[in-house]
Amino acid sequence: MAGGVGIYINNSLSYQLRNDKPTTFGKSESLWVEVCICNKKCVIVVIHRHPNNDIQSFTHNLSETLHYLSNSKLPFLICGDININLLQQDIVLSVSNYVNTYNSYNCLELITKPTMITTTSRTLIDHIYTNLPARKLTPGILINDLSDHLPVFLSIKSKTSITL
């Protein structure tokens, strides 16, 4: 397998790895972390979905994950290199089903512009979804040539702004 996941957590934040995840994502890697931000817990799930992983199976596993997270009553972020092109949600049924799964849990997609740009294509395959209030969030895409993907980030407004 190629790929992998990682997360940078500022050393001023307390966190713990979550090993109680309810499902695996097939041919994908995931990392679950519970971070304490301004004395409030937030679950962050980072995923790398391999392009050859069936989207329908992935979406089914995602639905189980969202159900689990919703029942936990904690705010959450699900992000990563998902390799599902959100720019196709109006023309590809499996992509539409993926987006509707998040919508059914009142999640907001924070990245809305292409994250992989070549001379012949533009795709939005790096996602950040959350149930956090939008007014506290500043997402973005960094323009650089470190990778074939453009890095995405999220800053969460609190008493002191935090970037994840």
Backbone as a chain_set.jsonl record, in Angstrom:
{"seq": "MAGGVGIYINNSLSYQLRNDKPTTFGKSESLWVEVCICNKKCVIVVIHRHPNNDIQSFTHNLSETLHYLSNSKLPFLICGDININLLQQDIVLSVSNYVNTYNSYNCLELITKPTMITTTSRTLIDHIYTNLPARKLTPGILINDLSDHLPVFLSIKSKTSITL", "coords": {"N": [[0.823, -1.186, 0.0], [0.407, 2.254, -0.707], [0.791, 5.618, 0.443], [-0.599, 6.938, 3.425], [-1.147, 8.357, 6.717], [-1.078, 11.283, 8.78], [-0.789, 13.641, 11.437], [-0.367, 16.934, 12.578], [-0.025, 18.242, 15.735], [-0.17, 20.97, 17.746], [2.136, 21.568, 20.352], [1.092, 22.791, 22.567], [-1.385, 21.819, 23.009], [-3.415, 19.356, 24.592], [-3.753, 15.865, 23.995], [-4.985, 12.635, 22.918], [-4.501, 9.427, 21.509], [-7.076, 7.691, 19.796], [-8.236, 4.559, 20.136], [-10.567, 3.256, 19.892], [-12.038, 3.173, 17.605], [-14.851, 2.605, 15.485], [-14.915, 1.246, 13.052], [-13.083, -0.03, 10.231], [-11.644, 1.316, 7.273], [-11.545, -0.299, 4.955], [-9.355, -0.627, 2.294], [-7.768, 1.502, 3.304], [-6.076, 3.961, 5.303], [-6.349, 5.131, 8.648], [-6.338, 7.57, 11.26], [-7.114, 8.281, 14.528], [-7.687, 10.869, 16.774], [-8.135, 12.439, 19.868], [-8.494, 15.685, 20.762], [-7.926, 18.323, 23.025], [-9.329, 21.387, 23.054], [-9.346, 24.52, 24.239], [-10.366, 23.562, 26.695], [-12.329, 21.841, 25.747], [-13.282, 18.801, 24.293], [-12.448, 17.382, 21.124], [-12.858, 15.295, 18.365], [-10.63, 14.136, 15.973], [-10.389, 12.735, 12.846], [-8.261, 11.357, 10.6], [-7.886, 10.41, 7.281], [-6.655, 8.307, 4.699], [-7.81, 7.376, 1.728], [-7.4, 4.837, -0.487], [-7.243, 5.062, -4.036], [-8.241, 2.798, -5.364], [-10.026, 1.683, -3.633], [-13.29, 0.689, -3.106], [-15.871, 3.016, -3.555], [-18.516, 2.855, -2.639], [-18.405, 0.954, -0.541], [-16.632, 2.286, 1.143], [-18.164, 4.551, 1.746], [-20.252, 3.347, 3.149], [-18.855, 2.441, 5.437], [-18.064, 4.927, 6.35], [-20.543, 6.012, 7.048], [-21.167, 4.44, 9.306], [-19.134, 5.33, 10.974], [-19.777, 8.073, 11.235], [-22.223, 7.833, 12.536], [-21.385, 6.708, 14.968], [-19.686, 8.789, 15.893], [-21.539, 10.901, 16.101], [-23.203, 9.94, 18.111], [-21.447, 10.125, 20.203], [-21.547, 12.721, 20.955], [-19.57, 14.616, 20.751], [-17.757, 17.326, 19.227], [-16.43, 17.012, 15.894], [-13.903, 16.401, 13.386], [-13.402, 15.253, 10.136], [-10.992, 14.375, 7.928], [-8.707, 14.44, 5.117], [-6.852, 12.765, 2.468], [-8.998, 11.746, 0.408], [-9.585, 10.88, -2.105], [-11.915, 11.04, -3.604], [-13.609, 12.742, -5.932], [-15.037, 15.665, -5.319], [-15.973, 17.536, -7.079], [-17.445, 16.171, -8.88], [-19.909, 15.556, -7.835], [-22.458, 16.117, -8.81], [-22.714, 14.566, -11.03], [-21.855, 11.94, -10.715], [-23.08, 9.149, -9.209], [-22.099, 7.653, -6.962], [-20.399, 9.496, -5.756], [-22.17, 11.519, -5.11], [-23.738, 10.108, -3.231], [-21.812, 9.746, -1.244], [-21.367, 12.444, -0.408], [-23.98, 13.035, 0.443], [-24.154, 11.368, 2.632], [-22.56, 12.633, 4.565], [-24.071, 14.996, 4.691], [-26.422, 14.071, 5.855], [-25.754, 13.926, 8.474], [-25.505, 16.5, 9.206], [-23.076, 17.74, 8.523], [-20.454, 19.919, 7.493], [-18.739, 20.707, 4.534], [-15.552, 21.916, 4.211], [-13.556, 22.512, 2.381], [-13.622, 23.715, -0.81], [-12.568, 24.155, -3.272], [-10.46, 23.061, -6.036], [-7.938, 20.643, -5.17], [-6.003, 19.21, -6.322], [-4.226, 19.85, -9.055], [-3.537, 19.682, -12.433], [-2.048, 20.02, -15.704], [-4.052, 19.115, -17.285], [-6.296, 18.542, -15.725], [-8.508, 19.166, -12.915], [-9.148, 18.459, -9.605], [-11.063, 17.846, -6.637], [-10.089, 16.354, -4.101], [-9.148, 16.216, -1.558], [-10.348, 16.47, 1.585], [-12.148, 18.233, 4.173], [-14.384, 17.706, 6.586], [-16.858, 18.643, 8.99], [-18.666, 18.966, 12.131], [-18.529, 21.213, 13.578], [-19.286, 24.655, 14.471], [-19.523, 26.893, 11.75], [-18.748, 29.573, 11.982], [-16.56, 29.63, 13.604], [-14.449, 28.708, 12.175], [-11.706, 28.685, 9.9], [-10.9, 27.603, 6.958], [-8.432, 26.513, 4.524], [-6.353, 26.417, 1.544], [-3.091, 25.659, 0.725], [-0.869, 27.055, -1.56], [1.556, 25.487, -3.219], [4.425, 23.559, -4.333], [5.092, 21.142, -3.099], [4.01, 18.635, -3.284], [1.92, 16.486, -5.351], [-0.569, 17.115, -4.589], [-2.376, 19.89, -3.226], [-1.758, 21.196, -0.062], [-4.168, 21.184, 2.59], [-5.681, 23.11, 5.214], [-6.882, 23.967, 8.519], [-8.008, 26.495, 10.587], [-9.027, 27.043, 13.857], [-11.074, 29.167, 15.552], [-10.684, 30.347, 18.73], [-10.256, 31.306, 22.135], [-7.586, 31.765, 21.836], [-6.328, 31.6, 18.648], [-6.209, 28.532, 16.854], [-4.413, 26.43, 14.725], [-4.927, 23.597, 12.752]], "CA": [[0.0, 0.0, 0.0], [1.083, 3.542, -0.705], [0.015, 6.634, 1.146], [-0.419, 7.01, 4.861], [-1.772, 9.508, 7.35], [-0.363, 11.906, 9.876], [-1.419, 14.866, 11.917], [0.463, 17.794, 13.41], [-0.759, 18.814, 16.854], [0.644, 21.934, 18.47], [2.489, 21.006, 21.659], [0.33, 23.444, 23.638], [-2.666, 21.134, 23.13], [-3.374, 17.984, 25.097], [-4.423, 14.958, 23.065], [-4.756, 11.203, 23.098], [-4.91, 8.589, 20.383], [-8.322, 6.954, 20.028], [-8.16, 3.197, 19.592], [-11.906, 2.686, 19.977], [-12.749, 3.453, 16.36], [-15.864, 1.572, 15.261], [-14.803, 0.553, 11.772], [-11.929, 0.256, 9.39], [-12.06, 1.853, 5.988], [-11.086, -1.157, 3.868], [-7.982, -0.395, 1.836], [-7.462, 2.876, 3.684], [-5.482, 4.145, 6.627], [-6.978, 6.205, 9.413], [-5.755, 7.918, 12.548], [-8.116, 8.94, 15.363], [-7.079, 11.594, 17.875], [-9.006, 13.327, 20.636], [-7.72, 16.868, 21.119], [-8.6, 19.237, 23.944], [-9.179, 22.757, 22.581], [-10.036, 25.414, 25.19], [-11.048, 22.692, 27.652], [-13.39, 21.072, 25.1], [-12.752, 17.702, 23.49], [-12.822, 17.316, 19.716], [-12.278, 14.112, 17.733], [-10.121, 14.352, 14.624], [-10.147, 11.499, 12.116], [-7.515, 11.61, 9.363], [-8.046, 9.215, 6.437], [-6.169, 8.218, 3.323], [-8.543, 6.339, 1.001], [-6.732, 4.477, -1.728], [-8.139, 5.241, -5.185], [-8.882, 1.548, -5.792], [-10.987, 1.278, -2.613], [-14.658, 0.884, -3.584], [-16.483, 4.189, -2.935], [-19.732, 2.458, -1.912], [-17.994, 0.328, 0.724], [-16.058, 3.348, 1.948], [-19.275, 5.376, 2.218], [-20.944, 2.559, 4.176], [-18.019, 2.533, 6.642], [-18.147, 6.315, 6.798], [-21.834, 6.169, 7.713], [-21.018, 3.85, 10.639], [-18.266, 6.225, 11.724], [-20.534, 9.28, 11.554], [-23.206, 7.443, 13.553], [-20.619, 6.567, 16.206], [-19.251, 10.118, 16.339], [-22.728, 11.659, 16.488], [-23.641, 9.428, 19.416], [-20.491, 10.539, 21.236], [-21.892, 14.112, 21.306], [-18.383, 15.466, 20.677], [-17.48, 17.881, 17.906], [-15.448, 16.203, 15.187], [-13.398, 16.728, 12.051], [-12.942, 14.119, 9.338], [-10.238, 15.017, 6.862], [-7.646, 13.653, 4.514], [-6.78, 12.494, 1.037], [-10.09, 10.79, 0.281], [-9.6, 10.405, -3.492], [-13.257, 11.116, -4.179], [-13.629, 14.079, -6.513], [-16.29, 16.331, -4.986], [-16.437, 18.317, -8.226], [-18.3, 15.282, -9.669], [-21.065, 15.134, -7.058], [-23.698, 16.267, -9.564], [-22.753, 13.674, -12.194], [-21.476, 10.566, -10.359], [-23.959, 8.753, -8.115], [-21.364, 7.248, -5.758], [-19.883, 10.722, -5.139], [-23.354, 12.144, -4.525], [-24.07, 9.335, -2.03], [-20.782, 10.077, -0.256], [-21.673, 13.785, 0.099], [-25.25, 12.965, 1.16], [-23.906, 10.721, 3.92], [-22.154, 13.72, 5.463], [-25.201, 15.919, 4.855], [-27.422, 13.479, 6.749], [-25.28, 14.165, 9.843], [-25.336, 17.962, 9.323], [-21.66, 18.097, 8.421], [-20.111, 20.965, 6.542], [-17.478, 20.519, 3.796], [-14.841, 23.179, 4.328], [-12.697, 22.741, 1.21], [-14.553, 23.775, -1.945], [-11.832, 24.412, -4.512], [-9.594, 21.92, -6.369], [-6.729, 20.42, -4.368], [-5.031, 18.553, -7.193], [-4.329, 20.562, -10.327], [-2.533, 19.36, -13.443], [-2.291, 20.77, -16.937], [-5.242, 18.573, -17.961], [-7.449, 18.287, -14.852], [-8.633, 19.759, -11.586], [-9.992, 17.611, -8.769], [-11.18, 18.205, -5.227], [-10.011, 15.018, -3.496], [-8.683, 16.375, -0.177], [-11.569, 16.958, 2.217], [-12.308, 18.473, 5.608], [-15.792, 17.78, 6.997], [-16.979, 18.839, 10.435], [-19.931, 19.401, 12.725], [-18.24, 22.429, 14.333], [-19.926, 25.85, 13.901], [-18.72, 27.503, 10.678], [-18.233, 30.893, 12.37], [-15.31, 29.463, 14.34], [-13.512, 27.983, 11.324], [-11.114, 29.294, 8.715], [-10.166, 26.596, 6.187], [-7.67, 27.05, 3.415], [-5.514, 25.576, 0.688], [-1.786, 26.277, 0.51], [-0.383, 26.939, -2.933], [2.984, 25.162, -3.262], [4.713, 22.392, -5.173], [5.683, 20.078, -2.283], [3.374, 17.363, -3.619], [0.965, 16.63, -6.44], [-1.767, 17.665, -3.94], [-2.185, 21.121, -2.475], [-2.108, 20.952, 1.35], [-5.313, 21.889, 3.158], [-5.521, 23.372, 6.638], [-8.035, 24.514, 9.201], [-7.75, 27.266, 11.79], [-10.223, 27.083, 14.697], [-11.059, 30.357, 16.398], [-11.01, 30.153, 20.14], [-9.673, 32.448, 22.843], [-6.375, 31.947, 21.049], [-6.576, 30.859, 17.416], [-5.466, 27.276, 16.741], [-4.394, 25.884, 13.378], [-4.735, 22.145, 12.686]], "C": [[0.866, 1.249, 0.0], [0.216, 4.526, 0.048], [0.359, 6.644, 2.609], [-1.089, 8.255, 5.396], [-0.879, 10.038, 8.455], [-1.111, 13.159, 10.283], [-0.389, 15.628, 12.747], [-0.429, 18.377, 14.495], [0.203, 19.726, 17.621], [0.904, 21.415, 19.876], [1.801, 21.71, 22.824], [-1.019, 22.764, 23.875], [-2.481, 19.75, 23.74], [-4.187, 17.112, 24.149], [-4.186, 13.522, 23.5], [-5.213, 10.478, 21.845], [-6.18, 7.859, 20.761], [-8.193, 5.596, 19.349], [-9.512, 2.518, 19.587], [-12.717, 2.889, 18.703], [-13.666, 2.285, 15.993], [-15.667, 0.742, 13.997], [-13.453, 0.828, 11.14], [-12.474, 0.74, 8.051], [-11.506, 1.027, 4.831], [-9.629, -0.92, 3.548], [-7.587, 1.061, 2.083], [-6.785, 2.876, 5.04], [-6.26, 5.248, 7.324], [-6.274, 6.365, 10.754], [-6.807, 8.714, 13.306], [-7.415, 9.571, 16.555], [-8.164, 12.429, 18.554], [-8.137, 14.467, 21.149], [-8.56, 17.735, 22.049], [-8.281, 20.663, 23.496], [-10.011, 23.644, 23.497], [-10.92, 24.619, 26.141], [-12.253, 21.949, 27.07], [-12.744, 20.006, 24.224], [-13.294, 17.77, 22.068], [-12.127, 16.089, 19.128], [-11.864, 14.473, 16.312], [-9.812, 12.987, 14.019], [-9.462, 11.877, 10.807], [-7.519, 10.314, 8.559], [-7.274, 9.388, 5.135], [-6.898, 7.048, 2.673], [-7.811, 6.072, -0.308], [-7.709, 4.591, -2.895], [-8.847, 3.958, -5.623], [-9.835, 0.982, -4.753], [-12.381, 1.639, -3.114], [-15.328, 2.036, -2.827], [-17.721, 3.797, -2.136], [-19.397, 1.823, -0.567], [-17.432, 1.373, 1.676], [-17.169, 4.205, 2.555], [-20.073, 4.656, 3.299], [-20.171, 2.631, 5.501], [-18.042, 3.94, 7.226], [-19.449, 6.558, 7.553], [-21.797, 5.596, 9.131], [-20.177, 4.758, 11.537], [-19.018, 7.482, 12.149], [-21.594, 8.991, 12.613], [-22.532, 7.359, 14.922], [-20.22, 7.932, 16.764], [-20.434, 10.967, 16.799], [-23.237, 11.229, 17.853], [-22.707, 9.848, 20.541], [-20.756, 11.958, 21.723], [-20.685, 15.05, 21.326], [-18.297, 16.112, 19.299], [-16.395, 17.046, 17.226], [-15.067, 16.821, 13.853], [-13.018, 15.424, 11.385], [-12.254, 14.728, 8.124], [-9.236, 14.044, 6.256], [-7.715, 13.599, 3.005], [-7.779, 11.371, 0.771], [-10.171, 10.214, -1.134], [-11.005, 10.188, -4.032], [-13.412, 12.555, -4.642], [-14.987, 14.742, -6.282], [-16.817, 17.198, -6.125], [-17.354, 17.487, -9.125], [-19.595, 14.907, -8.956], [-22.389, 15.271, -7.792], [-23.808, 15.292, -10.727], [-22.404, 12.215, -11.889], [-22.248, 10.174, -9.1], [-23.201, 8.388, -6.844], [-20.78, 8.458, -5.024], [-21.036, 11.461, -4.458], [-23.763, 11.432, -3.236], [-23.091, 9.618, -0.897], [-21.094, 11.424, 0.397], [-22.965, 13.759, 0.926], [-25.107, 12.268, 2.518], [-23.471, 11.759, 4.947], [-23.335, 14.661, 5.742], [-26.229, 15.378, 5.836], [-27.028, 13.609, 8.218], [-24.952, 15.648, 10.069], [-23.873, 18.39, 9.344], [-21.459, 19.118, 7.306], [-18.788, 20.62, 5.874], [-16.793, 21.872, 3.752], [-13.947, 23.507, 3.139], [-13.581, 22.647, -0.03], [-13.88, 24.064, -3.284], [-10.896, 23.233, -4.788], [-8.324, 21.861, -5.522], [-5.669, 19.63, -5.132], [-5.232, 19.139, -8.594], [-3.182, 20.137, -11.238], [-2.825, 20.21, -14.672], [-3.568, 20.308, -17.632], [-6.454, 18.37, -17.056], [-7.365, 19.071, -13.546], [-9.59, 18.882, -10.789], [-9.985, 18.126, -7.335], [-11.25, 16.885, -4.456], [-9.484, 15.038, -2.06], [-9.782, 17.11, 0.578], [-11.357, 17.29, 3.69], [-13.806, 18.638, 5.856], [-15.846, 17.927, 8.505], [-18.412, 19.127, 10.84], [-19.714, 20.617, 13.627], [-18.952, 23.626, 13.694], [-18.996, 26.561, 12.909], [-18.096, 28.82, 11.105], [-16.902, 30.807, 13.102], [-14.189, 28.908, 13.464], [-12.998, 28.833, 10.172], [-10.303, 28.223, 7.991], [-9.366, 27.26, 5.078], [-6.891, 25.992, 2.665], [-4.206, 26.325, 0.48], [-1.341, 26.031, -0.923], [1.123, 26.713, -2.87], [3.174, 23.915, -4.105], [5.415, 21.289, -4.387], [5.198, 18.697, -2.705], [2.5, 17.571, -4.841], [-0.39, 17.109, -5.911], [-1.402, 18.992, -3.294], [-2.597, 20.851, -1.031], [-3.32, 21.783, 1.774], [-5.07, 22.08, 4.652], [-6.82, 23.927, 7.193], [-7.57, 25.254, 10.441], [-9.071, 27.356, 12.549], [-10.098, 28.28, 15.626], [-11.506, 29.985, 17.801], [-10.472, 31.386, 20.855], [-8.321, 32.806, 22.239], [-6.539, 31.061, 19.819], [-5.649, 29.641, 17.318], [-5.535, 26.794, 15.309], [-4.086, 24.402, 13.434], [-4.35, 21.774, 11.267]], "O": [[1.924, 1.29, 0.629], [-0.971, 4.279, 0.263], [1.501, 6.382, 2.985], [-1.546, 9.107, 4.633], [-0.033, 9.323, 8.991], [-1.961, 13.663, 9.549], [0.363, 15.035, 13.52], [-1.479, 18.946, 14.196], [1.258, 19.289, 18.081], [0.001, 20.882, 20.521], [1.919, 21.261, 23.964], [-1.719, 23.094, 24.833], [-1.509, 19.057, 23.441], [-5.179, 17.558, 23.572], [-3.319, 13.23, 24.325], [-6.189, 10.869, 21.203], [-6.35, 7.451, 21.91], [-8.058, 5.51, 18.128], [-9.601, 1.323, 19.307], [-13.943, 2.789, 18.722], [-13.303, 1.122, 16.168], [-16.206, -0.36, 13.894], [-12.774, 1.798, 11.478], [-13.658, 0.571, 7.759], [-11.048, 1.586, 3.834], [-8.769, -1.001, 4.425], [-7.129, 1.756, 1.175], [-6.902, 1.929, 5.817], [-6.764, 6.174, 6.688], [-5.698, 5.422, 11.297], [-7.333, 9.702, 12.794], [-6.65, 8.913, 17.26], [-8.999, 13.044, 17.892], [-7.168, 14.247, 21.876], [-9.771, 17.857, 21.868], [-7.132, 21.1, 23.546], [-11.237, 23.536, 23.529], [-12.081, 24.964, 26.361], [-13.107, 21.478, 27.821], [-11.783, 20.276, 23.505], [-14.439, 18.159, 21.838], [-10.939, 15.871, 19.369], [-12.645, 15.041, 15.548], [-9.073, 12.188, 14.595], [-10.015, 12.627, 10.002], [-7.197, 9.248, 9.086], [-7.245, 10.471, 4.55], [-6.654, 5.887, 3.003], [-7.629, 6.971, -1.129], [-8.884, 4.25, -2.752], [-9.936, 4.021, -6.192], [-10.401, -0.091, -4.962], [-12.62, 2.781, -3.505], [-15.353, 2.035, -1.596], [-17.957, 4.351, -1.062], [-20.04, 2.126, 0.438], [-17.72, 1.351, 2.873], [-17.122, 4.544, 3.738], [-20.522, 5.281, 4.259], [-20.762, 2.854, 6.557], [-18.039, 4.119, 8.444], [-19.455, 7.234, 8.582], [-22.337, 6.201, 10.057], [-20.479, 4.929, 12.718], [-18.909, 7.91, 13.298], [-21.834, 9.819, 13.492], [-23.049, 7.879, 15.911], [-20.392, 8.201, 17.953], [-20.327, 11.681, 17.796], [-23.655, 12.062, 18.658], [-23.119, 9.922, 21.699], [-20.256, 12.36, 22.773], [-20.769, 16.156, 21.86], [-18.717, 15.515, 18.308], [-15.548, 16.45, 17.892], [-15.791, 17.634, 13.278], [-12.378, 14.575, 12.004], [-12.857, 15.502, 7.381], [-8.959, 12.978, 6.806], [-8.512, 14.282, 2.362], [-7.449, 10.192, 0.895], [-10.772, 9.158, -1.332], [-11.251, 9.271, -4.815], [-13.354, 13.481, -3.834], [-15.965, 14.425, -6.96], [-17.995, 17.557, -6.129], [-17.979, 18.032, -10.035], [-20.315, 14.025, -9.425], [-23.358, 14.603, -7.431], [-24.865, 15.189, -11.35], [-22.636, 11.342, -12.726], [-22.086, 10.794, -8.049], [-23.618, 8.774, -5.751], [-20.677, 8.443, -3.797], [-20.879, 11.971, -3.349], [-24.101, 12.089, -2.251], [-23.485, 9.716, 0.265], [-21.086, 11.532, 1.623], [-23.04, 14.385, 1.983], [-25.864, 12.556, 3.445], [-23.962, 11.761, 6.076], [-23.564, 15.065, 6.882], [-26.845, 16.148, 6.573], [-27.86, 13.426, 9.106], [-24.222, 16.002, 10.995], [-23.487, 19.289, 10.091], [-22.199, 19.159, 6.323], [-17.82, 20.28, 6.553], [-17.381, 22.86, 3.309], [-13.618, 24.673, 2.92], [-14.215, 21.62, -0.27], [-14.552, 24.201, -4.307], [-10.572, 22.48, -3.869], [-7.72, 22.885, -5.202], [-4.566, 19.415, -4.63], [-6.271, 18.944, -9.225], [-2.012, 20.219, -10.865], [-3.749, 21.025, -14.668], [-4.109, 21.024, -18.475], [-7.537, 18.059, -17.551], [-6.309, 19.559, -13.144], [-10.702, 18.596, -11.235], [-9.027, 18.756, -6.886], [-12.335, 16.365, -4.193], [-9.387, 13.99, -1.421], [-10.11, 18.249, 0.246], [-10.505, 16.707, 4.36], [-14.418, 19.599, 5.389], [-14.99, 17.405, 9.219], [-19.255, 19.48, 10.015], [-20.621, 21.01, 14.362], [-19.198, 23.613, 12.488], [-17.825, 26.797, 13.205], [-17.009, 29.158, 10.635], [-16.19, 31.805, 13.21], [-13.089, 28.662, 13.959], [-13.743, 29.593, 9.553], [-9.157, 27.959, 8.354], [-9.596, 28.421, 4.737], [-6.785, 24.841, 3.089], [-4.212, 27.496, 0.1], [-1.435, 24.912, -1.427], [1.881, 27.617, -2.518], [2.205, 23.291, -4.539], [6.246, 20.571, -4.944], [5.896, 17.703, -2.507], [2.35, 18.695, -5.318], [-1.265, 17.472, -6.697], [-0.265, 19.197, -2.869], [-3.686, 20.325, -0.797], [-3.473, 22.934, 1.367], [-4.343, 21.307, 5.276], [-7.729, 24.303, 6.452], [-6.825, 24.707, 11.255], [-10.105, 27.697, 11.975], [-9.139, 28.393, 16.389], [-12.564, 29.391, 18.009], [-10.257, 32.416, 20.217], [-7.955, 33.977, 22.141], [-6.861, 29.88, 19.952], [-4.467, 29.714, 17.654], [-6.62, 26.753, 14.728], [-3.12, 23.982, 14.071], [-4.137, 20.598, 10.973]]}, "num_chains": 1, "name": "protein.A"}
